[in-house]
């Protein structure tokens, strides 16, 4: 099991590369300038799954098939959190934007090409279990699009895992890992039957922005300016993107935060956490404003909502 390092501190390059190899297997790295290198590697376990958080501005991170020989414990489910990166495997290139995910086979040669400073989380899934699910099909290298129910469920679970610890009862056994692995073959089959699915995956900008928002809801600065910068567009372009889907940026962020508050208010496991603590956790700093917004969304006050759902659970 990976060790836990809660705070990802900047590392000298040699330390960073050594930690990366210890965590993810043998990789080499090409730098633009060693003096300007930025990077960190930290690890944690959530829901029984080891997760590596990797930050780097290296020019290229690469590993050959010979270097990967014997490193067959994991498949990597890569979640792009900040910046853009191109992943290369099986003579195929995938560009990940914030909020997007890809599945990589740990045994095969691969390249990761950051476009500037990037951050991603790598969920380490059992390679033998993934291979068993795919049967006679060789393990694919694929971007996880959001155009089928299985991929939407996978995105929902993974977004939760990379933003907060799962409840302790869910961490027992391999239930979470098995559930994620079970979704992958269906996603692959759906995408394989869709013409040019790799090209279509690059047309899901709105879904990417939504996923990015969901991954960063607990942070204070989810502003239109930050979102626009993350996706290399102007604020006006971002507004138009949401207008095309009948949304506004601020309204979407608030609705998602209210939804997360409602989930925690309804959870018997969080009964000792105050309403104010829950509201503050999800970005509300004014109790009165939170109560008004919550009542508009759910037609009851936070206190009434919590009482009704906990009574029902009991």
C-alpha positions as CSV (number, residue, x, y, z in Angstrom):
1,X,0.0,0.0,0.0
2,X,1.2,3.5,-0.8
3,X,2.3,5.7,2.1
4,X,0.2,8.8,2.9
5,X,1.6,12.2,2.3
6,X,-1.2,14.7,2.8
7,X,0.7,17.8,1.8
8,X,2.3,17.9,-1.6
9,X,5.4,20.0,-1.1
10,X,7.6,21.2,-4.0
11,X,10.5,18.8,-4.6
12,X,14.0,19.1,-6.2
13,X,14.0,17.3,-9.5
14,X,16.0,14.3,-8.4
15,X,13.8,13.7,-5.4
16,X,10.6,14.2,-7.5
17,X,11.8,11.6,-10.1
18,X,12.8,9.1,-7.4
19,X,9.4,9.5,-5.7
20,X,7.6,9.1,-9.1
21,X,9.4,5.9,-9.8
22,X,8.7,4.5,-6.4
23,X,5.0,5.4,-6.8
24,X,4.2,4.7,-10.4
25,X,7.1,2.6,-11.8
26,X,10.1,3.4,-13.9
27,X,9.8,6.6,-15.8
28,X,12.4,8.9,-17.3
29,X,12.0,12.7,-17.7
30,X,13.1,15.4,-20.1
31,X,13.4,18.9,-18.7
32,X,13.3,22.3,-20.5
33,X,15.5,23.8,-17.7
34,X,16.4,22.1,-14.5
35,X,16.5,25.5,-12.7
36,X,12.9,26.3,-13.5
37,X,11.5,22.8,-12.6
38,X,8.4,22.6,-10.5
39,X,7.0,19.4,-9.2
40,X,5.6,17.2,-6.4
41,X,4.4,13.7,-5.8
42,X,2.1,12.7,-3.0
43,X,0.1,9.6,-2.2
44,X,-3.1,8.7,-0.4
45,X,-5.6,5.9,-0.2
46,X,-9.3,6.4,-0.6
47,X,-12.0,3.8,-0.8
48,X,-9.3,1.1,-0.9
49,X,-7.7,2.6,-4.0
50,X,-4.2,4.1,-4.0
51,X,-4.1,7.6,-5.6
52,X,-0.9,9.4,-6.6
53,X,-1.1,13.2,-7.0
54,X,1.5,14.3,-9.5
55,X,2.5,17.9,-10.3
56,X,5.1,18.8,-12.9
57,X,6.2,21.2,-15.6
58,X,8.6,18.8,-17.2
59,X,8.9,18.8,-21.0
60,X,8.2,15.1,-21.2
61,X,7.8,12.1,-18.9
62,X,8.3,8.8,-20.7
63,X,8.7,5.1,-20.2
64,X,9.7,2.3,-22.7
65,X,8.2,-1.1,-22.9
66,X,11.4,-2.6,-21.6
67,X,11.2,-0.3,-18.6
68,X,7.6,-1.3,-17.9
69,X,8.5,-5.0,-18.0
70,X,7.3,-6.6,-14.7
71,X,5.4,-3.5,-13.6
72,X,2.0,-5.2,-14.1
73,X,0.3,-4.5,-10.8
74,X,-1.8,-1.6,-11.9
75,X,-3.7,0.2,-14.6
76,X,-3.7,3.9,-14.3
77,X,-7.0,5.9,-14.3
78,X,-5.6,9.4,-14.8
79,X,-7.7,12.4,-13.8
80,X,-6.5,15.7,-15.1
81,X,-7.0,18.4,-12.4
82,X,-5.0,21.4,-13.7
83,X,-3.5,22.3,-17.0
84,X,-3.4,20.4,-20.3
85,X,-1.4,17.2,-21.0
86,X,-1.0,14.9,-24.0
87,X,-0.8,11.1,-23.2
88,X,0.6,8.7,-25.8
89,X,0.3,5.0,-25.8
90,X,-0.4,2.3,-28.5
91,X,0.6,4.9,-31.2
92,X,-2.4,7.0,-30.1
93,X,-2.4,10.4,-28.6
94,X,-5.0,11.8,-26.1
95,X,-5.1,15.4,-24.9
96,X,-6.6,15.8,-21.5
97,X,-8.1,19.0,-20.3
98,X,-9.0,19.8,-16.7
99,X,-11.8,17.4,-15.6
100,X,-11.1,14.7,-18.2
101,X,-9.9,11.2,-17.5
102,X,-8.1,8.4,-19.4
103,X,-7.3,4.7,-18.8
104,X,-3.7,3.6,-19.3
105,X,-2.1,0.2,-19.2
106,X,0.9,0.2,-16.8
107,X,2.8,-2.5,-18.8
108,X,3.0,-0.7,-22.2
109,X,5.3,2.1,-23.2
110,X,3.8,5.6,-22.6
111,X,4.6,9.3,-22.8
112,X,3.1,12.1,-20.8
113,X,3.7,15.5,-22.4
114,X,2.7,18.4,-20.1
115,X,1.6,21.7,-21.7
116,X,3.1,23.9,-19.0
117,X,2.5,23.1,-15.3
118,X,0.0,20.3,-14.8
119,X,-1.6,18.4,-11.9
120,X,-3.3,15.0,-12.2
121,X,-4.4,12.3,-9.9
122,X,-3.6,8.7,-10.9
123,X,-5.9,6.0,-9.5
124,X,-4.1,2.7,-9.3
125,X,-6.5,-0.1,-10.3
126,X,-5.6,-3.7,-10.1
127,X,-4.4,-4.7,-13.6
128,X,-5.3,-8.3,-13.2
129,X,-8.9,-7.4,-12.3
130,X,-9.2,-4.9,-15.2
131,X,-7.8,-7.6,-17.6
132,X,-10.3,-10.2,-16.3
133,X,-13.2,-7.8,-16.9
134,X,-12.1,-7.2,-20.5
135,X,-11.6,-10.9,-21.2
136,X,-10.1,-11.6,-24.5
137,X,-9.9,-7.9,-25.4
138,X,-6.4,-6.4,-24.8
139,X,-6.4,-3.6,-22.3
140,X,-7.4,-0.3,-24.1
141,X,-5.8,3.1,-23.9
142,X,-8.9,5.4,-23.9
143,X,-10.3,8.7,-22.9
144,X,-13.3,8.4,-20.6
145,X,-16.1,10.4,-22.4
146,X,-19.3,11.3,-20.7
147,X,-21.8,10.2,-23.4
148,X,-23.1,7.1,-21.7
149,X,-24.6,6.2,-18.3
150,X,-21.6,4.1,-17.2
151,X,-19.1,6.8,-17.9
152,X,-21.3,9.4,-16.1
153,X,-21.4,7.1,-13.0
154,X,-17.6,6.6,-13.2
155,X,-17.1,10.4,-13.4
156,X,-19.4,11.0,-10.4
157,X,-17.6,8.4,-8.2
158,X,-14.1,9.4,-9.2
159,X,-14.8,13.1,-8.8
160,X,-15.9,12.4,-5.2
161,X,-12.8,10.3,-4.6
162,X,-10.4,13.0,-5.7
163,X,-12.0,15.7,-3.6
164,X,-12.8,14.2,-0.3
165,X,-12.4,11.0,1.8
166,X,-15.1,8.4,1.4
167,X,-16.9,7.3,4.5
168,X,-15.0,4.7,6.5
169,X,-17.6,2.0,6.0
170,X,-16.9,2.3,2.2
171,X,-13.2,1.8,2.6
172,X,-13.6,-1.8,3.8
173,X,-12.8,-4.4,1.2
174,X,-12.6,-3.8,-2.5
175,X,-16.2,-2.7,-3.2
176,X,-15.3,0.7,-4.6
177,X,-12.5,-0.6,-6.8
178,X,-14.6,-3.5,-8.1
179,X,-17.4,-1.1,-8.9
180,X,-15.1,1.2,-10.9
181,X,-13.4,-1.7,-12.8
182,X,-16.8,-3.2,-13.6
183,X,-17.8,0.0,-15.5
184,X,-14.8,0.1,-17.8
185,X,-15.7,-2.6,-20.4
186,X,-19.1,-1.1,-21.0
187,X,-17.6,2.4,-21.5
188,X,-15.1,1.0,-23.9
189,X,-17.7,-0.9,-25.9
190,X,-19.9,2.2,-26.2
191,X,-17.0,4.3,-27.4
192,X,-15.7,1.7,-29.8
193,X,-19.1,1.6,-31.5
194,X,-19.3,5.3,-31.8
195,X,-17.6,6.6,-35.0
196,X,-14.4,8.6,-34.4
197,X,-15.1,8.6,-30.7
198,X,-11.6,10.0,-30.0
199,X,-12.3,13.1,-32.1
200,X,-15.8,13.4,-30.6
201,X,-14.3,13.3,-27.1
202,X,-12.6,16.6,-27.8
203,X,-16.0,18.3,-28.4
204,X,-17.2,17.9,-24.8
205,X,-15.9,21.2,-23.5
206,X,-19.0,21.9,-21.4
207,X,-18.8,18.6,-19.7
208,X,-15.1,19.2,-19.0
209,X,-15.9,22.5,-17.3
210,X,-18.6,20.9,-15.3
211,X,-16.3,18.1,-14.1
212,X,-13.6,20.7,-13.2
213,X,-16.1,22.6,-11.2
214,X,-17.2,19.5,-9.3
215,X,-13.6,18.6,-8.5
216,X,-12.9,22.1,-7.0
217,X,-16.3,23.0,-5.4
218,X,-14.7,23.0,-1.9
219,X,-12.2,25.8,-3.0
220,X,-13.0,29.5,-2.5
221,X,-11.9,30.8,-5.9
222,X,-14.1,29.0,-8.4
223,X,-14.6,32.2,-10.3
224,X,-15.4,32.7,-14.0
225,X,-11.9,34.1,-14.4
226,X,-10.2,31.0,-13.0
227,X,-12.4,28.7,-15.1
228,X,-11.7,30.7,-18.2
229,X,-7.9,30.6,-17.5
230,X,-8.0,26.9,-16.9
231,X,-9.5,26.2,-20.3
232,X,-7.6,28.9,-22.2
233,X,-10.7,30.9,-23.2
234,X,-12.0,34.4,-22.4
235,X,-14.6,35.0,-19.7
236,X,-17.0,36.0,-22.4
237,X,-16.5,32.7,-24.3
238,X,-17.1,30.9,-21.0
239,X,-20.4,32.8,-20.5
240,X,-21.5,31.9,-24.0
241,X,-20.7,28.3,-23.4
242,X,-23.0,28.1,-20.4
243,X,-25.7,30.2,-22.2
244,X,-25.8,27.6,-25.0
245,X,-26.9,25.1,-22.3
246,X,-29.4,27.4,-20.6
247,X,-27.1,28.0,-17.6
248,X,-25.0,30.7,-16.0
249,X,-21.6,29.9,-14.5
250,X,-22.4,31.3,-11.0
251,X,-25.8,29.6,-10.9
252,X,-24.3,26.3,-11.8
253,X,-21.6,26.5,-9.2
254,X,-24.2,27.5,-6.5
255,X,-26.5,24.6,-7.4
256,X,-23.7,22.1,-7.3
257,X,-22.6,23.4,-3.9
258,X,-26.2,23.3,-2.6
259,X,-26.5,19.7,-3.8
260,X,-23.3,18.7,-1.9
261,X,-24.6,20.5,1.2
262,X,-28.0,18.6,0.9
263,X,-26.1,15.3,0.6
264,X,-24.2,15.9,3.8
265,X,-27.3,17.2,5.7
266,X,-29.1,14.0,4.9
267,X,-26.3,11.7,6.0
268,X,-26.7,10.1,9.4
269,X,-22.9,9.7,9.5
270,X,-22.5,13.5,9.6
271,X,-25.2,14.2,12.2
272,X,-22.6,15.8,14.6
273,X,-21.4,18.2,11.9
274,X,-23.3,21.5,12.3
275,X,-25.2,23.1,9.4
276,X,-22.8,26.1,9.5
277,X,-19.8,23.8,9.2
278,X,-21.3,22.0,6.2
279,X,-22.2,25.3,4.5
280,X,-18.7,26.7,5.1
281,X,-17.1,23.6,3.7
282,X,-18.9,24.0,0.4
283,X,-18.1,27.7,-0.1
284,X,-20.9,29.5,1.7
285,X,-19.6,32.2,4.1
286,X,-22.9,33.9,5.0
287,X,-25.4,31.7,7.0
288,X,-28.4,33.8,6.1
289,X,-27.6,33.8,2.4
290,X,-27.0,30.0,2.5
291,X,-30.4,29.4,4.2
292,X,-32.2,31.6,1.7
293,X,-30.5,29.9,-1.3
294,X,-31.1,26.4,0.1
295,X,-34.8,27.1,0.7
296,X,-35.2,28.4,-2.9
297,X,-33.6,25.2,-4.2
298,X,-35.2,22.6,-1.9
299,X,-38.4,24.3,-0.7
300,X,-37.4,23.8,2.9
301,X,-34.8,25.3,5.3
302,X,-31.5,23.4,5.9
303,X,-32.7,22.5,9.4
304,X,-36.1,21.1,8.2
305,X,-34.4,19.3,5.3
306,X,-31.9,17.6,7.7
307,X,-34.6,16.6,10.2
308,X,-36.9,15.2,7.6
309,X,-34.2,13.1,5.9
310,X,-32.7,11.8,9.2
311,X,-36.2,10.9,10.5
312,X,-36.8,9.0,7.3
313,X,-33.5,7.2,7.6
314,X,-34.2,6.3,11.2
